[in-house]
């Protein structure tokens, strides 16, 4: 008999290689997600769209059918999970969870035109929302799960570093506006306009479309560019440290499991 527990165990990420049914389901869904992303990209090529437009449409219908069935199966069987145990509030709680919202966004753009009249521009935007299906990989891939764990555990440090970068951007753009506005009123017309220069300089991209021409402005710009190297390296260092900690923790857990198996065998 197919129960909610069996469904949840099958459609959730396989915990071990021995769980072949769940593992095969994961591989099938991940393959379909990747093919969907490839289809969205190829569909923007006009010649391919004209030649294979019907194929793209029916592949989209097939994909949405699979993802919709999966979504409603999860919504129905979620009460088998302890934190969603209540038959009503449990489903409401699951409905607003991040994973469920990603699943909903992945299929909703297909159904909206059947209920609302939309112009061509909005329809194109809705079609791009299909790329959100890529985030569904996080449920099935251990690599994506690791990224999610790292970002979650390092959330406070990343928030602080982003706050520092935003503060630096505001201060640098404000200072440069007052330095260069008189010399280049068309390029440094306001602080928001100057923020484009601030972003390009702090990230050391330097597009060259907007740059200071006064001596003091050039000196200040050089200082900001040097500071930007350190500021934007900070989040990268935090994420790298998080990955190192996560990999180290997984390695220790695997060693503990192997040791436990050896002890059980003896």
N, C-alpha and C positions, 0 to 999 in steps of 0.2 A: 504494500500500500504506500502511495506517495503522500508523505506528510509534509507539514511546513518545515520541520527540522531537516528532512531530506532535501527539500528545495533550497533552503538556506545554505546547507552544507555544499550543495552542488554549484550554486551560482556565486558563492563567495570564493575568494582566492584560495587555492589549494594550499593546505598547510604542510603537506608532505608529498613526495614523489609517488608514494603508494596509492594516494587518492587519485586514481586515473580518471574517473568520471569528471571530477571537479577540475582537474588539470586540463583535460581535453576541452572542457567548456571554456576555461580561461583562454586557451590558445585560440579557439574559434572566435571568441568575442574580440580578443586583441587583434586578430587578423582582420576581422570585419571593420574595426575602428581605423586601422591603418589604411585599409583600402578606401574607406570613406574619405579620409583626409587627402589621399592621392587623387580621388575622383573630384573633390572640390577644387583642388589645384589645377588639374587638367581641364576641368570644365571652363576655366577662365580663358583658355586658348580658343580663340574664335573658330579656327579651322576644325579643331576637334569637337567643339560644341555643335557646329553645323553638321558634321559627319556622324557623330555618335550621340547626339542629343537624346534620342529615344532610349538608348542603352543607359545613359546617365540617369534618366528619369526613373526607369524601372529598377535600376540598382538602388536608387534612393528609396523607392517604395519598399523594396525587399528589406533594406537596412532598417528603415523606420519601423516596419512590422516586427522585426526581431527585437529591436531596442524597446518598442512599446510593450511587447509581451514580457520581456525581461523586467521592465519598470513595474508593471502591474503585479508580476509574480513577487517581486521584492516587497511591494506595498502590502500584498496580501499575507505573505509569510513572515513579515517582520516581527509579528507578535511572538514568534518562536525565540526571539532574542530577549534576554532578561530585561534590558532597559526599555524595550518597546512592548512589554508584556500585555499592557492594557489594550483590549480590543478596539477602543476608540482613540483614547489619548495617546496610546502607543503609536498608532498609525499617524496621528497628527504630528507627534514628535519626530517620527521618521521622515514624514513629508517635508519638514523644514530642515532636515539635516543636510550637510554640504553634499554628500554623495547623491542623495535623492534629488536635490535641486540641479546638480550637474546632469543627472539622467533626464530630468524634465526639460531642461534647456536644450538637450541634444535632440529631442523629438518634437518639441512644441512648435518651432518655426515651420515645420511641414504642415501642421494642422491649422494654424492661424488663418491662412488665406481662404480656407473653407467657411470661416465664420465672419471674417471682416474683409471689406474691400480695401485694397492697398494699391498704391501707385508703384511703378516699376522700380524707382530708387529704393523705396523701403523694402521691396521684395528682394532686391540684391543684397541689402544689409541682412535680411533674415537668412538668406542662403549662406552668408558668411558665418552665421551663428553655428552652422554645422561643424565648424572647426572645434567647437567646444567639446565635441565627442572625443577629442584627443585627451581631455582631462579624465575621461572614463578609464583610461589605462591605469590610473593611480590605484584603482580598486583591484586590479589583476596582476600588476607588475610589482615585484619586490623592489626594483630600482626606483620606481615612482613613489612607492611607499617610504623608501629611505629618504627621498627628497622631502616628502611631507613631514616626516619625523624630525628631520634636521631643522626645517623652517619653523616648526612648532616649538621645538625645544630652545631654539635661539631667537625666538620672537622678540623678547625684551631687548637683547643686545642689538638686533637688527633695527628695532624701532628707534633706539638711541642714536645709532649711526645715521639712519635716514633723517632723523631730526637735526643732527649736526649738519648734514649736507644741505638740507633745505634752508637752515639758518644762514649757512655760508652763501648760498645762492642769493638769498634776499639781500644780505648785507653787501655782497660784491656788486650785484646789479644796481642797487641804490647808489652806492659810491660812484660807480662808473657812469651812471646817468648824470650825476651832478658834475663830474669831471668832463665828460665829452658832449653834453647836450648843446653847449654853445658852439662848439666846433663842428658838430655833425647833427644838427637838429632833426634831419630826416631819418637817420639811422638810430639815434638814441633819443627818440621823441618822448618816451615815457619809461617808467621803471618796468612795467610789464613787457614793453618792446625790448628793453635792454636785457631781460632775462634770457632771451634767445642767445645773446652773446655770452651770458653767464653760464648757461648749460654747455655750450660748445667749448668754453674755456676750462671750466671745472672738470669736464670729462676728457680734456686734452685732445678733443677731436679737431677743433680749429678749422671749420669750413672755409673761413676766409672771406665770407660775404659781409660780415660786420666785424670791424676791428678798430681799436683806438688809434688816433693820429697825433694826439698831443704827447709831449714827453712824459708828463706825469701819468697820463692814461696808459701809455705803453709800459711804464715801470710797474704800475699797479696791476696791469694785466699779466705781466710776467710773474709777479708774486702770487696772484690767484691761480695761475696755471700750475705753479710748483706745489701750492697747497692742495690743489685738486687731485694731484697724483696720490698723495697720502690719504685724502678724504675718501676717494672712491676705491682705494685698496682696502679700506677698513671693512666694509661688508663682505668683500671677497675672502678676507682672512677669517672673519667670523664663521662664514659658511664652510670654509675649508676645515677649520677646527671642529666644527660640528660633524662633518663627514668622517673625520679621523676618529672622533669619539664614538660615532655610531658603528663604524666598521670594527673598531676595537671591541665594543660591547657585543657585537654579533659573533666575532671570533671567539670570545670567551664563552659565550652561550653554546656555540657549537662544540667547543672542547669539553664543556661540562656534560653535554648530551652524549658525546662519544665515550667519556669516562664512565658515565652511568650505564651505558650499554655494555661496556666491557665488564663492569662489576656485576651486572645482571647475568651475563653469560658464564662468569666464573662461579 
